[in-house]
């Protein structure tokens, strides 16, 4: 029996929330499920280069990857990450500076891409 896909919506510019979404999405992929993350509104600023988290040193000290390394690993694992087009503009970001594996879209595209059986969580 196949697993229902997991869709995670990050709604604030809180690196801890993005980290949690990335960890959960990677765990879902490890369980042979599919996962996608949408960074809505102000959360888009989290992907402003250079990507970092003020708590990276604490995570690294615990043997965990930095936020940038975690994002890269999630993308390599096949987690679909999309970024709010309006949030991109709000953060004063240029889409060309964003990793090419990250889709720039909006909430309609995000919701259209999830199926009826998808589990949706807001982080």
Jmol script that loads the backbone (N, CA, C; Angstrom):
load data "model"
ATOM      1  N   UNK A   1       0.841  -1.181   0.000  1.00  0.00           N
ATOM      2  CA  UNK A   1       0.000   0.000   0.000  1.00  0.00           C
ATOM      3  C   UNK A   1       0.885   1.243   0.000  1.00  0.00           C
ATOM      4  N   UNK A   2       0.601   2.175  -0.890  1.00  0.00           N
ATOM      5  CA  UNK A   2       1.444   3.357  -0.972  1.00  0.00           C
ATOM      6  C   UNK A   2       1.001   4.400   0.053  1.00  0.00           C
ATOM      7  N   UNK A   3       1.950   5.198   0.465  1.00  0.00           N
ATOM      8  CA  UNK A   3       1.689   6.237   1.465  1.00  0.00           C
ATOM      9  C   UNK A   3       1.080   7.464   0.812  1.00  0.00           C
ATOM     10  N   UNK A   4       0.217   8.143   1.539  1.00  0.00           N
ATOM     11  CA  UNK A   4      -0.300   9.428   1.074  1.00  0.00           C
ATOM     12  C   UNK A   4       0.841  10.438   1.105  1.00  0.00           C
ATOM     13  N   UNK A   5       0.883  11.310   0.135  1.00  0.00           N
ATOM     14  CA  UNK A   5       1.940  12.311   0.071  1.00  0.00           C
ATOM     15  C   UNK A   5       1.796  13.300   1.220  1.00  0.00           C
ATOM     16  N   UNK A   6       2.904  13.961   1.542  1.00  0.00           N
ATOM     17  CA  UNK A   6       2.948  14.950   2.602  1.00  0.00           C
ATOM     18  C   UNK A   6       3.232  16.313   1.990  1.00  0.00           C
ATOM     19  N   UNK A   7       2.390  17.290   2.293  1.00  0.00           N
ATOM     20  CA  UNK A   7       2.590  18.668   1.842  1.00  0.00           C
ATOM     21  C   UNK A   7       2.712  19.551   3.076  1.00  0.00           C
ATOM     22  N   UNK A   8       3.787  20.314   3.133  1.00  0.00           N
ATOM     23  CA  UNK A   8       4.052  21.164   4.290  1.00  0.00           C
ATOM     24  C   UNK A   8       4.064  22.622   3.855  1.00  0.00           C
ATOM     25  N   UNK A   9       3.375  23.448   4.601  1.00  0.00           N
ATOM     26  CA  UNK A   9       3.258  24.864   4.318  1.00  0.00           C
ATOM     27  C   UNK A   9       3.984  25.624   5.423  1.00  0.00           C
ATOM     28  N   UNK A  10       5.062  26.325   5.081  1.00  0.00           N
ATOM     29  CA  UNK A  10       5.823  27.128   6.043  1.00  0.00           C
ATOM     30  C   UNK A  10       5.292  28.551   5.939  1.00  0.00           C
ATOM     31  N   UNK A  11       4.818  29.103   7.068  1.00  0.00           N
ATOM     32  CA  UNK A  11       4.084  30.373   7.011  1.00  0.00           C
ATOM     33  C   UNK A  11       4.779  31.556   7.681  1.00  0.00           C
ATOM     34  N   UNK A  12       5.957  31.353   8.229  1.00  0.00           N
ATOM     35  CA  UNK A  12       6.659  32.486   8.838  1.00  0.00           C
ATOM     36  C   UNK A  12       8.156  32.363   8.592  1.00  0.00           C
ATOM     37  N   UNK A  13       8.836  33.479   8.746  1.00  0.00           N
ATOM     38  CA  UNK A  13      10.278  33.516   8.513  1.00  0.00           C
ATOM     39  C   UNK A  13      11.028  33.035   9.750  1.00  0.00           C
ATOM     40  N   UNK A  14      10.719  31.836  10.156  1.00  0.00           N
ATOM     41  CA  UNK A  14      11.308  31.213  11.338  1.00  0.00           C
ATOM     42  C   UNK A  14      12.112  30.003  10.868  1.00  0.00           C
ATOM     43  N   UNK A  15      13.428  30.104  10.984  1.00  0.00           N
ATOM     44  CA  UNK A  15      14.300  29.042  10.486  1.00  0.00           C
ATOM     45  C   UNK A  15      14.001  27.699  11.147  1.00  0.00           C
ATOM     46  N   UNK A  16      13.556  27.715  12.403  1.00  0.00           N
ATOM     47  CA  UNK A  16      13.237  26.458  13.088  1.00  0.00           C
ATOM     48  C   UNK A  16      12.065  25.758  12.405  1.00  0.00           C
ATOM     49  N   UNK A  17      11.115  26.517  11.901  1.00  0.00           N
ATOM     50  CA  UNK A  17       9.974  25.925  11.194  1.00  0.00           C
ATOM     51  C   UNK A  17      10.412  25.325   9.861  1.00  0.00           C
ATOM     52  N   UNK A  18      11.280  26.039   9.150  1.00  0.00           N
ATOM     53  CA  UNK A  18      11.788  25.501   7.884  1.00  0.00           C
ATOM     54  C   UNK A  18      12.588  24.236   8.146  1.00  0.00           C
ATOM     55  N   UNK A  19      13.425  24.256   9.169  1.00  0.00           N
ATOM     56  CA  UNK A  19      14.216  23.063   9.507  1.00  0.00           C
ATOM     57  C   UNK A  19      13.280  21.887   9.796  1.00  0.00           C
ATOM     58  N   UNK A  20      12.237  22.128  10.574  1.00  0.00           N
ATOM     59  CA  UNK A  20      11.286  21.053  10.898  1.00  0.00           C
ATOM     60  C   UNK A  20      10.620  20.526   9.635  1.00  0.00           C
ATOM     61  N   UNK A  21      10.219  21.420   8.740  1.00  0.00           N
ATOM     62  CA  UNK A  21       9.587  20.990   7.491  1.00  0.00           C
ATOM     63  C   UNK A  21      10.543  20.150   6.656  1.00  0.00           C
ATOM     64  N   UNK A  22      11.790  20.563   6.570  1.00  0.00           N
ATOM     65  CA  UNK A  22      12.781  19.818   5.783  1.00  0.00           C
ATOM     66  C   UNK A  22      13.037  18.432   6.382  1.00  0.00           C
ATOM     67  N   UNK A  23      13.149  18.374   7.695  1.00  0.00           N
ATOM     68  CA  UNK A  23      13.383  17.083   8.366  1.00  0.00           C
ATOM     69  C   UNK A  23      12.196  16.149   8.148  1.00  0.00           C
ATOM     70  N   UNK A  24      10.983  16.659   8.324  1.00  0.00           N
ATOM     71  CA  UNK A  24       9.793  15.828   8.124  1.00  0.00           C
ATOM     72  C   UNK A  24       9.660  15.375   6.671  1.00  0.00           C
ATOM     73  N   UNK A  25       9.939  16.265   5.738  1.00  0.00           N
ATOM     74  CA  UNK A  25       9.844  15.914   4.318  1.00  0.00           C
ATOM     75  C   UNK A  25      10.865  14.835   3.962  1.00  0.00           C
ATOM     76  N   UNK A  26      12.088  14.966   4.464  1.00  0.00           N
ATOM     77  CA  UNK A  26      13.105  13.940   4.193  1.00  0.00           C
ATOM     78  C   UNK A  26      12.718  12.611   4.826  1.00  0.00           C
ATOM     79  N   UNK A  27      12.129  12.649   6.011  1.00  0.00           N
ATOM     80  CA  UNK A  27      11.684  11.412   6.662  1.00  0.00           C
ATOM     81  C   UNK A  27      10.595  10.747   5.833  1.00  0.00           C
ATOM     82  N   UNK A  28       9.691  11.544   5.281  1.00  0.00           N
ATOM     83  CA  UNK A  28       8.624  10.984   4.447  1.00  0.00           C
ATOM     84  C   UNK A  28       9.199  10.320   3.205  1.00  0.00           C
ATOM     85  N   UNK A  29      10.171  10.968   2.585  1.00  0.00           N
ATOM     86  CA  UNK A  29      10.816  10.389   1.401  1.00  0.00           C
ATOM     87  C   UNK A  29      11.518   9.083   1.782  1.00  0.00           C
ATOM     88  N   UNK A  30      12.150   9.050   2.945  1.00  0.00           N
ATOM     89  CA  UNK A  30      12.830   7.833   3.406  1.00  0.00           C
ATOM     90  C   UNK A  30      11.841   6.688   3.612  1.00  0.00           C
ATOM     91  N   UNK A  31      10.589   7.017   3.880  1.00  0.00           N
ATOM     92  CA  UNK A  31       9.542   6.005   4.055  1.00  0.00           C
ATOM     93  C   UNK A  31       8.854   5.679   2.730  1.00  0.00           C
ATOM     94  N   UNK A  32       9.471   6.079   1.631  1.00  0.00           N
ATOM     95  CA  UNK A  32       8.955   5.851   0.277  1.00  0.00           C
ATOM     96  C   UNK A  32       7.694   6.645  -0.026  1.00  0.00           C
ATOM     97  N   UNK A  33       7.524   7.755   0.653  1.00  0.00           N
ATOM     98  CA  UNK A  33       6.418   8.656   0.354  1.00  0.00           C
ATOM     99  C   UNK A  33       6.925   9.828  -0.475  1.00  0.00           C
ATOM    100  N   UNK A  34       6.047  10.698  -0.821  1.00  0.00           N
ATOM    101  CA  UNK A  34       6.417  11.912  -1.532  1.00  0.00           C
ATOM    102  C   UNK A  34       6.194  13.100  -0.621  1.00  0.00           C
ATOM    103  N   UNK A  35       6.990  14.133  -0.805  1.00  0.00           N
ATOM    104  CA  UNK A  35       6.856  15.310   0.050  1.00  0.00           C
ATOM    105  C   UNK A  35       7.120  16.576  -0.739  1.00  0.00           C
ATOM    106  N   UNK A  36       6.369  17.613  -0.367  1.00  0.00           N
ATOM    107  CA  UNK A  36       6.577  18.928  -0.958  1.00  0.00           C
ATOM    108  C   UNK A  36       6.438  19.979   0.134  1.00  0.00           C
ATOM    109  N   UNK A  37       7.163  21.071  -0.044  1.00  0.00           N
ATOM    110  CA  UNK A  37       7.155  22.177   0.912  1.00  0.00           C
ATOM    111  C   UNK A  37       6.886  23.463   0.140  1.00  0.00           C
ATOM    112  N   UNK A  38       6.001  24.302   0.683  1.00  0.00           N
ATOM    113  CA  UNK A  38       5.731  25.612   0.093  1.00  0.00           C
ATOM    114  C   UNK A  38       6.034  26.676   1.138  1.00  0.00           C
ATOM    115  N   UNK A  39       6.909  27.604   0.807  1.00  0.00           N
ATOM    116  CA  UNK A  39       7.232  28.715   1.693  1.00  0.00           C
ATOM    117  C   UNK A  39       6.356  29.893   1.296  1.00  0.00           C
ATOM    118  N   UNK A  40       5.367  30.199   2.125  1.00  0.00           N
ATOM    119  CA  UNK A  40       4.351  31.212   1.847  1.00  0.00           C
ATOM    120  C   UNK A  40       4.756  32.565   2.420  1.00  0.00           C
ATOM    121  N   UNK A  41       4.509  33.631   1.675  1.00  0.00           N
ATOM    122  CA  UNK A  41       4.678  34.997   2.168  1.00  0.00           C
ATOM    123  C   UNK A  41       6.045  35.259   2.759  1.00  0.00           C
ATOM    124  N   UNK A  42       6.055  35.735   4.014  1.00  0.00           N
ATOM    125  CA  UNK A  42       7.312  36.130   4.647  1.00  0.00           C
ATOM    126  C   UNK A  42       8.295  34.970   4.816  1.00  0.00           C
ATOM    127  N   UNK A  43       7.816  33.737   4.741  1.00  0.00           N
ATOM    128  CA  UNK A  43       8.712  32.581   4.853  1.00  0.00           C
ATOM    129  C   UNK A  43       9.704  32.531   3.691  1.00  0.00           C
ATOM    130  N   UNK A  44       9.359  33.153   2.573  1.00  0.00           N
ATOM    131  CA  UNK A  44      10.252  33.162   1.412  1.00  0.00           C
ATOM    132  C   UNK A  44      11.614  33.762   1.752  1.00  0.00           C
ATOM    133  N   UNK A  45      11.632  34.716   2.683  1.00  0.00           N
ATOM    134  CA  UNK A  45      12.889  35.368   3.062  1.00  0.00           C
ATOM    135  C   UNK A  45      13.904  34.383   3.634  1.00  0.00           C
ATOM    136  N   UNK A  46      13.442  33.226   4.101  1.00  0.00           N
ATOM    137  CA  UNK A  46      14.354  32.219   4.653  1.00  0.00           C
ATOM    138  C   UNK A  46      15.332  31.696   3.610  1.00  0.00           C
ATOM    139  N   UNK A  47      14.969  31.785   2.337  1.00  0.00           N
ATOM    140  CA  UNK A  47      15.840  31.260   1.279  1.00  0.00           C
ATOM    141  C   UNK A  47      16.703  32.333   0.639  1.00  0.00           C
ATOM    142  N   UNK A  48      16.766  33.502   1.262  1.00  0.00           N
ATOM    143  CA  UNK A  48      17.605  34.581   0.737  1.00  0.00           C
ATOM    144  C   UNK A  48      19.077  34.189   0.890  1.00  0.00           C
ATOM    145  N   UNK A  49      19.812  34.183  -0.213  1.00  0.00           N
ATOM    146  CA  UNK A  49      21.228  33.813  -0.124  1.00  0.00           C
ATOM    147  C   UNK A  49      22.022  34.868   0.657  1.00  0.00           C
ATOM    148  N   UNK A  50      23.040  34.469   1.382  1.00  0.00           N
ATOM    149  CA  UNK A  50      23.412  33.076   1.659  1.00  0.00           C
ATOM    150  C   UNK A  50      22.509  32.491   2.743  1.00  0.00           C
ATOM    151  N   UNK A  51      22.013  31.310   2.491  1.00  0.00           N
ATOM    152  CA  UNK A  51      21.093  30.638   3.402  1.00  0.00           C
ATOM    153  C   UNK A  51      21.814  30.264   4.688  1.00  0.00           C
ATOM    154  N   UNK A  52      21.266  30.734   5.805  1.00  0.00           N
ATOM    155  CA  UNK A  52      21.854  30.379   7.098  1.00  0.00           C
ATOM    156  C   UNK A  52      20.791  30.500   8.180  1.00  0.00           C
ATOM    157  N   UNK A  53      21.091  29.932   9.296  1.00  0.00           N
ATOM    158  CA  UNK A  53      20.233  29.945  10.470  1.00  0.00           C
ATOM    159  C   UNK A  53      21.118  30.359  11.637  1.00  0.00           C
ATOM    160  N   UNK A  54      20.710  31.349  12.428  1.00  0.00           N
ATOM    161  CA  UNK A  54      21.538  31.731  13.582  1.00  0.00           C
ATOM    162  C   UNK A  54      21.849  30.560  14.515  1.00  0.00           C
ATOM    163  N   UNK A  55      21.033  29.527  14.497  1.00  0.00           N
ATOM    164  CA  UNK A  55      21.251  28.364  15.363  1.00  0.00           C
ATOM    165  C   UNK A  55      22.070  27.265  14.677  1.00  0.00           C
ATOM    166  N   UNK A  56      22.599  27.530  13.476  1.00  0.00           N
ATOM    167  CA  UNK A  56      23.376  26.503  12.771  1.00  0.00           C
ATOM    168  C   UNK A  56      24.502  25.938  13.632  1.00  0.00           C
ATOM    169  N   UNK A  57      25.189  26.791  14.384  1.00  0.00           N
ATOM    170  CA  UNK A  57      26.313  26.307  15.198  1.00  0.00           C
ATOM    171  C   UNK A  57      25.842  25.328  16.273  1.00  0.00           C
ATOM    172  N   UNK A  58      24.647  25.538  16.801  1.00  0.00           N
ATOM    173  CA  UNK A  58      24.104  24.623  17.811  1.00  0.00           C
ATOM    174  C   UNK A  58      23.781  23.276  17.158  1.00  0.00           C
ATOM    175  N   UNK A  59      23.136  23.324  15.991  1.00  0.00           N
ATOM    176  CA  UNK A  59      22.794  22.089  15.287  1.00  0.00           C
ATOM    177  C   UNK A  59      24.050  21.334  14.877  1.00  0.00           C
ATOM    178  N   UNK A  60      25.035  22.069  14.359  1.00  0.00           N
ATOM    179  CA  UNK A  60      26.286  21.408  13.937  1.00  0.00           C
ATOM    180  C   UNK A  60      26.987  20.787  15.136  1.00  0.00           C
ATOM    181  N   UNK A  61      26.934  21.470  16.279  1.00  0.00           N
ATOM    182  CA  UNK A  61      27.531  20.936  17.503  1.00  0.00           C
ATOM    183  C   UNK A  61      26.865  19.648  17.958  1.00  0.00           C
ATOM    184  N   UNK A  62      25.598  19.478  17.563  1.00  0.00           N
ATOM    185  CA  UNK A  62      24.858  18.257  17.898  1.00  0.00           C
ATOM    186  C   UNK A  62      25.004  17.201  16.807  1.00  0.00           C
ATOM    187  N   UNK A  63      25.876  17.477  15.824  1.00  0.00           N
ATOM    188  CA  UNK A  63      26.103  16.508  14.760  1.00  0.00           C
ATOM    189  C   UNK A  63      25.099  16.585  13.622  1.00  0.00           C
ATOM    190  N   UNK A  64      24.328  17.652  13.585  1.00  0.00           N
ATOM    191  CA  UNK A  64      23.307  17.824  12.551  1.00  0.00           C
ATOM    192  C   UNK A  64      23.804  18.804  11.486  1.00  0.00           C
ATOM    193  N   UNK A  65      23.211  18.760  10.297  1.00  0.00           N
ATOM    194  CA  UNK A  65      23.651  19.657   9.227  1.00  0.00           C
ATOM    195  C   UNK A  65      23.171  21.095   9.446  1.00  0.00           C
ATOM    196  N   UNK A  66      23.846  22.014   8.771  1.00  0.00           N
ATOM    197  CA  UNK A  66      23.379  23.400   8.760  1.00  0.00           C
ATOM    198  C   UNK A  66      22.064  23.452   7.981  1.00  0.00           C
ATOM    199  N   UNK A  67      21.366  24.560   8.068  1.00  0.00           N
ATOM    200  CA  UNK A  67      20.108  24.704   7.339  1.00  0.00           C
ATOM    201  C   UNK A  67      20.351  24.609   5.832  1.00  0.00           C
ATOM    202  N   UNK A  68      21.419  25.216   5.353  1.00  0.00           N
ATOM    203  CA  UNK A  68      21.743  25.155   3.917  1.00  0.00           C
ATOM    204  C   UNK A  68      22.019  23.721   3.485  1.00  0.00           C
ATOM    205  N   UNK A  69      22.754  22.979   4.297  1.00  0.00           N
ATOM    206  CA  UNK A  69      23.044  21.575   3.977  1.00  0.00           C
ATOM    207  C   UNK A  69      21.775  20.730   4.005  1.00  0.00           C
ATOM    208  N   UNK A  70      20.895  21.020   4.943  1.00  0.00           N
ATOM    209  CA  UNK A  70      19.640  20.287   5.061  1.00  0.00           C
ATOM    210  C   UNK A  70      18.739  20.547   3.852  1.00  0.00           C
ATOM    211  N   UNK A  71      18.667  21.794   3.405  1.00  0.00           N
ATOM    212  CA  UNK A  71      17.890  22.123   2.216  1.00  0.00           C
ATOM    213  C   UNK A  71      18.460  21.399   0.999  1.00  0.00           C
ATOM    214  N   UNK A  72      19.759  21.417   0.849  1.00  0.00           N
ATOM    215  CA  UNK A  72      20.391  20.753  -0.288  1.00  0.00           C
ATOM    216  C   UNK A  72      20.109  19.254  -0.263  1.00  0.00           C
ATOM    217  N   UNK A  73      20.204  18.654   0.915  1.00  0.00           N
ATOM    218  CA  UNK A  73      19.938  17.215   1.039  1.00  0.00           C
ATOM    219  C   UNK A  73      18.479  16.908   0.696  1.00  0.00           C
ATOM    220  N   UNK A  74      17.553  17.749   1.159  1.00  0.00           N
ATOM    221  CA  UNK A  74      16.134  17.524   0.866  1.00  0.00           C
ATOM    222  C   UNK A  74      15.879  17.618  -0.638  1.00  0.00           C
ATOM    223  N   UNK A  75      16.447  18.611  -1.278  1.00  0.00           N
ATOM    224  CA  UNK A  75      16.279  18.751  -2.730  1.00  0.00           C
ATOM    225  C   UNK A  75      16.880  17.550  -3.455  1.00  0.00           C
ATOM    226  N   UNK A  76      18.040  17.101  -3.008  1.00  0.00           N
ATOM    227  CA  UNK A  76      18.675  15.922  -3.615  1.00  0.00           C
ATOM    228  C   UNK A  76      17.847  14.662  -3.385  1.00  0.00           C
ATOM    229  N   UNK A  77      17.117  14.612  -2.270  1.00  0.00           N
ATOM    230  CA  UNK A  77      16.268  13.457  -1.964  1.00  0.00           C
ATOM    231  C   UNK A  77      14.988  13.436  -2.794  1.00  0.00           C
ATOM    232  N   UNK A  78      14.694  14.538  -3.456  1.00  0.00           N
ATOM    233  CA  UNK A  78      13.474  14.602  -4.260  1.00  0.00           C
ATOM    234  C   UNK A  78      12.324  15.352  -3.620  1.00  0.00           C
ATOM    235  N   UNK A  79      12.582  16.030  -2.508  1.00  0.00           N
ATOM    236  CA  UNK A  79      11.543  16.865  -1.903  1.00  0.00           C
ATOM    237  C   UNK A  79      11.310  18.049  -2.837  1.00  0.00           C
ATOM    238  N   UNK A  80      10.065  18.274  -3.202  1.00  0.00           N
ATOM    239  CA  UNK A  80       9.715  19.411  -4.057  1.00  0.00           C
ATOM    240  C   UNK A  80       9.556  20.639  -3.164  1.00  0.00           C
ATOM    241  N   UNK A  81      10.332  21.666  -3.433  1.00  0.00           N
ATOM    242  CA  UNK A  81      10.265  22.901  -2.654  1.00  0.00           C
ATOM    243  C   UNK A  81       9.830  24.020  -3.583  1.00  0.00           C
ATOM    244  N   UNK A  82       8.825  24.766  -3.140  1.00  0.00           N
ATOM    245  CA  UNK A  82       8.383  25.917  -3.923  1.00  0.00           C
ATOM    246  C   UNK A  82       8.314  27.142  -3.021  1.00  0.00           C
ATOM    247  N   UNK A  83       8.455  28.271  -3.654  1.00  0.00           N
ATOM    248  CA  UNK A  83       8.606  29.541  -2.963  1.00  0.00           C
ATOM    249  C   UNK A  83       7.557  30.510  -3.481  1.00  0.00           C
ATOM    250  N   UNK A  84       6.902  31.205  -2.579  1.00  0.00           N
ATOM    251  CA  UNK A  84       5.848  32.158  -2.920  1.00  0.00           C
ATOM    252  C   UNK A  84       6.409  33.334  -3.732  1.00  0.00           C
ATOM    253  N   UNK A  85       5.823  33.557  -4.883  1.00  0.00           N
ATOM    254  CA  UNK A  85       6.259  34.641  -5.759  1.00  0.00           C
ATOM    255  C   UNK A  85       6.084  35.996  -5.069  1.00  0.00           C
ATOM    256  N   UNK A  86       4.985  36.203  -4.387  1.00  0.00           N
ATOM    257  CA  UNK A  86       4.763  37.466  -3.670  1.00  0.00           C
ATOM    258  C   UNK A  86       5.752  37.610  -2.522  1.00  0.00           C
ATOM    259  N   UNK A  87       6.018  36.513  -1.826  1.00  0.00           N
ATOM    260  CA  UNK A  87       6.993  36.537  -0.740  1.00  0.00           C
ATOM    261  C   UNK A  87       8.376  36.885  -1.235  1.00  0.00           C
ATOM    262  N   UNK A  88       8.697  36.396  -2.417  1.00  0.00           N
ATOM    263  CA  UNK A  88       9.984  36.714  -3.038  1.00  0.00           C
ATOM    264  C   UNK A  88      10.097  38.223  -3.225  1.00  0.00           C
ATOM    265  N   UNK A  89       9.046  38.833  -3.750  1.00  0.00           N
ATOM    266  CA  UNK A  89       9.034  40.279  -3.960  1.00  0.00           C
ATOM    267  C   UNK A  89       9.079  41.028  -2.627  1.00  0.00           C
ATOM    268  N   UNK A  90       8.319  40.536  -1.631  1.00  0.00           N
ATOM    269  CA  UNK A  90       8.303  41.177  -0.310  1.00  0.00           C
ATOM    270  C   UNK A  90       9.690  41.194   0.320  1.00  0.00           C
ATOM    271  N   UNK A  91      10.465  40.144   0.086  1.00  0.00           N
ATOM    272  CA  UNK A  91      11.808  40.035   0.661  1.00  0.00           C
ATOM    273  C   UNK A  91      12.856  40.768  -0.175  1.00  0.00           C
ATOM    274  N   UNK A  92      12.419  41.357  -1.292  1.00  0.00           N
ATOM    275  CA  UNK A  92      13.363  42.065  -2.154  1.00  0.00           C
ATOM    276  C   UNK A  92      14.361  41.140  -2.808  1.00  0.00           C
ATOM    277  N   UNK A  93      13.925  39.921  -3.081  1.00  0.00           N
ATOM    278  CA  UNK A  93      14.814  38.908  -3.636  1.00  0.00           C
ATOM    279  C   UNK A  93      14.636  38.792  -5.137  1.00  0.00           C
ATOM    280  N   UNK A  94      15.717  38.426  -5.791  1.00  0.00           N
ATOM    281  CA  UNK A  94      15.717  38.164  -7.220  1.00  0.00           C
ATOM    282  C   UNK A  94      15.629  36.651  -7.415  1.00  0.00           C
ATOM    283  N   UNK A  95      14.654  36.201  -8.175  1.00  0.00           N
ATOM    284  CA  UNK A  95      14.459  34.775  -8.392  1.00  0.00           C
ATOM    285  C   UNK A  95      15.661  34.073  -8.988  1.00  0.00           C
ATOM    286  N   UNK A  96      16.507  34.804  -9.697  1.00  0.00           N
ATOM    287  CA  UNK A  96      17.676  34.173 -10.316  1.00  0.00           C
ATOM    288  C   UNK A  96      18.713  33.750  -9.275  1.00  0.00           C
ATOM    289  N   UNK A  97      18.619  34.291  -8.066  1.00  0.00           N
ATOM    290  CA  UNK A  97      19.566  33.936  -7.005  1.00  0.00           C
ATOM    291  C   UNK A  97      19.134  32.683  -6.248  1.00  0.00           C
ATOM    292  N   UNK A  98      17.933  32.203  -6.520  1.00  0.00           N
ATOM    293  CA  UNK A  98      17.390  31.030  -5.831  1.00  0.00           C
ATOM    294  C   UNK A  98      17.857  29.756  -6.540  1.00  0.00           C
ATOM    295  N   UNK A  99      18.139  28.734  -5.777  1.00  0.00           N
ATOM    296  CA  UNK A  99      18.530  27.428  -6.323  1.00  0.00           C
ATOM    297  C   UNK A  99      17.545  27.023  -7.421  1.00  0.00           C
ATOM    298  N   UNK A 100      18.060  26.619  -8.561  1.00  0.00           N
ATOM    299  CA  UNK A 100      17.219  26.281  -9.720  1.00  0.00           C
ATOM    300  C   UNK A 100      16.286  25.102  -9.447  1.00  0.00           C
ATOM    301  N   UNK A 101      16.559  24.315  -8.418  1.00  0.00           N
ATOM    302  CA  UNK A 101      15.693  23.184  -8.081  1.00  0.00           C
ATOM    303  C   UNK A 101      14.439  23.621  -7.321  1.00  0.00           C
ATOM    304  N   UNK A 102      14.390  24.897  -6.932  1.00  0.00           N
ATOM    305  CA  UNK A 102      13.253  25.432  -6.183  1.00  0.00           C
ATOM    306  C   UNK A 102      12.340  26.163  -7.156  1.00  0.00           C
ATOM    307  N   UNK A 103      11.065  25.803  -7.122  1.00  0.00           N
ATOM    308  CA  UNK A 103      10.089  26.409  -8.019  1.00  0.00           C
ATOM    309  C   UNK A 103       9.535  27.683  -7.386  1.00  0.00           C
ATOM    310  N   UNK A 104       9.388  28.707  -8.191  1.00  0.00           N
ATOM    311  CA  UNK A 104       8.742  29.938  -7.741  1.00  0.00           C
ATOM    312  C   UNK A 104       7.316  29.878  -8.255  1.00  0.00           C
ATOM    313  N   UNK A 105       6.368  29.921  -7.325  1.00  0.00           N
ATOM    314  CA  UNK A 105       4.961  29.774  -7.715  1.00  0.00           C
ATOM    315  C   UNK A 105       4.083  30.517  -6.718  1.00  0.00           C
ATOM    316  N   UNK A 106       2.885  30.044  -6.550  1.00  0.00           N
ATOM    317  CA  UNK A 106       1.947  30.670  -5.624  1.00  0.00           C
ATOM    318  C   UNK A 106       1.084  29.634  -4.956  1.00  0.00           C
ATOM    319  N   UNK A 107       0.189  30.079  -4.079  1.00  0.00           N
ATOM    320  CA  UNK A 107      -0.630  29.133  -3.332  1.00  0.00           C
ATOM    321  C   UNK A 107      -1.575  28.316  -4.209  1.00  0.00           C
ATOM    322  N   UNK A 108      -2.047  28.892  -5.302  1.00  0.00           N
ATOM    323  CA  UNK A 108      -2.946  28.136  -6.180  1.00  0.00           C
ATOM    324  C   UNK A 108      -2.204  26.962  -6.804  1.00  0.00           C
ATOM    325  N   UNK A 109      -1.002  27.215  -7.292  1.00  0.00           N
ATOM    326  CA  UNK A 109      -0.198  26.135  -7.888  1.00  0.00           C
ATOM    327  C   UNK A 109       0.147  25.078  -6.841  1.00  0.00           C
ATOM    328  N   UNK A 110       0.463  25.524  -5.624  1.00  0.00           N
ATOM    329  CA  UNK A 110       0.786  24.576  -4.558  1.00  0.00           C
ATOM    330  C   UNK A 110      -0.407  23.666  -4.269  1.00  0.00           C
ATOM    331  N   UNK A 111      -1.572  24.264  -4.084  1.00  0.00           N
ATOM    332  CA  UNK A 111      -2.766  23.470  -3.785  1.00  0.00           C
ATOM    333  C   UNK A 111      -3.183  22.610  -4.969  1.00  0.00           C
ATOM    334  N   UNK A 112      -3.010  23.115  -6.182  1.00  0.00           N
ATOM    335  CA  UNK A 112      -3.361  22.329  -7.370  1.00  0.00           C
ATOM    336  C   UNK A 112      -2.456  21.105  -7.506  1.00  0.00           C
ATOM    337  N   UNK A 113      -1.249  21.195  -6.961  1.00  0.00           N
ATOM    338  CA  UNK A 113      -0.296  20.104  -7.077  1.00  0.00           C
ATOM    339  C   UNK A 113      -0.436  19.025  -6.031  1.00  0.00           C
ATOM    340  N   UNK A 114      -1.323  19.226  -5.071  1.00  0.00           N
ATOM    341  CA  UNK A 114      -1.519  18.189  -4.061  1.00  0.00           C
ATOM    342  C   UNK A 114      -2.840  17.480  -4.335  1.00  0.00           C
ATOM    343  N   UNK A 115      -2.836  16.213  -4.108  1.00  0.00           N
ATOM    344  CA  UNK A 115      -4.026  15.409  -4.395  1.00  0.00           C
ATOM    345  C   UNK A 115      -4.956  15.307  -3.210  1.00  0.00           C
ATOM    346  N   UNK A 116      -6.061  14.683  -3.457  1.00  0.00           N
ATOM    347  CA  UNK A 116      -7.099  14.512  -2.440  1.00  0.00           C
ATOM    348  C   UNK A 116      -6.603  13.722  -1.228  1.00  0.00           C
ATOM    349  N   UNK A 117      -5.692  12.808  -1.467  1.00  0.00           N
ATOM    350  CA  UNK A 117      -5.186  11.954  -0.386  1.00  0.00           C
ATOM    351  C   UNK A 117      -3.965  12.536   0.315  1.00  0.00           C
ATOM    352  N   UNK A 118      -3.521  13.694  -0.093  1.00  0.00           N
ATOM    353  CA  UNK A 118      -2.321  14.314   0.486  1.00  0.00           C
ATOM    354  C   UNK A 118      -2.594  14.798   1.900  1.00  0.00           C
ATOM    355  N   UNK A 119      -1.629  14.556   2.766  1.00  0.00           N
ATOM    356  CA  UNK A 119      -1.700  15.077   4.124  1.00  0.00           C
ATOM    357  C   UNK A 119      -1.076  16.465   4.115  1.00  0.00           C
ATOM    358  N   UNK A 120      -1.806  17.475   4.572  1.00  0.00           N
ATOM    359  CA  UNK A 120      -1.342  18.859   4.577  1.00  0.00           C
ATOM    360  C   UNK A 120      -1.106  19.311   6.002  1.00  0.00           C
ATOM    361  N   UNK A 121       0.068  19.896   6.250  1.00  0.00           N
ATOM    362  CA  UNK A 121       0.388  20.413   7.583  1.00  0.00           C
ATOM    363  C   UNK A 121       0.984  21.802   7.451  1.00  0.00           C
ATOM    364  N   UNK A 122       0.634  22.650   8.376  1.00  0.00           N
ATOM    365  CA  UNK A 122       1.193  23.999   8.425  1.00  0.00           C
ATOM    366  C   UNK A 122       2.229  24.027   9.534  1.00  0.00           C
ATOM    367  N   UNK A 123       3.432  24.484   9.184  1.00  0.00           N
ATOM    368  CA  UNK A 123       4.528  24.567  10.169  1.00  0.00           C
ATOM    369  C   UNK A 123       4.996  25.995  10.303  1.00  0.00           C
TER     370      UNK A 123
END
end "model"
wireframe off; spacefill off
backbone 0.3
color backbone group
